Amino acid sequence: MMANLPTAQPRSTAPGVRALLAAFALLLCPPGWSAELATILAATAVEPPARIGFREERHNPIFKEPMVLEGHLEYLDSGTLRKVVEIPFAEDILVADNKITVTRDGKTRRVSLNRSRALKTILGAIEAVLAGNQERLEASFRCEIATSADGWSLQMTPLSTTVAKRLSLLEVSGNARAVTSIRITDEWHLMQIGDELPR
């Protein structure tokens, strides 16, 4: 575990610097790319290593109540993510070197990401949002943005028909400073992100 990682924050919280980054993003935005998406990613990108809390709801029709998990996420480096579940059980999930390593109850198992293109695409999208990598996002998804006074919502539909059979929509929401939630529609997972989440 890396207990001393800094809290995940945008690369700069200074409004003037965020505006400058957004302006550069617009200037560098290739034809056909969404200028609005470039602005959002420039403002909310996270510099690794970083750590942030999460609260996740997993909905399943066979259960009366959703399963609720709490813990923290770590963006350790390019291509390296970790999810540490602390409540209601202890579990460590590390994504690195194109595989997932899961440790729970003293047992460890490893699975290649090549076995699930949909999962690999989801994890790639999450990292792309964290890193502010618009090119990677738009290589795999059709992106639509909705904005409101409270923030923004990025709805991503897979371009691959193979991935679309397992994932119809991935939705990422946030505000002017950071990503605040990730929702996977098919499995109906909702993950809220932040260090002061309601319980």
Secondary structure by P-SEA (a helix, b strand, c coil): ccccccccccccccaaaaaaaaaaaaaaccccccaaaaaaaaaccccccccccbbbbbbbccccccbbbbbbcccccccbbbbbbcccbbbbbbbcccbbbbbcccbbbbbbccccaaaaaaaaaaaaaaaccaaaaaaccbbbbbbcccbbbbbbbbccccccccccbbbbbbcccccccccccccbbbbbbcccccc
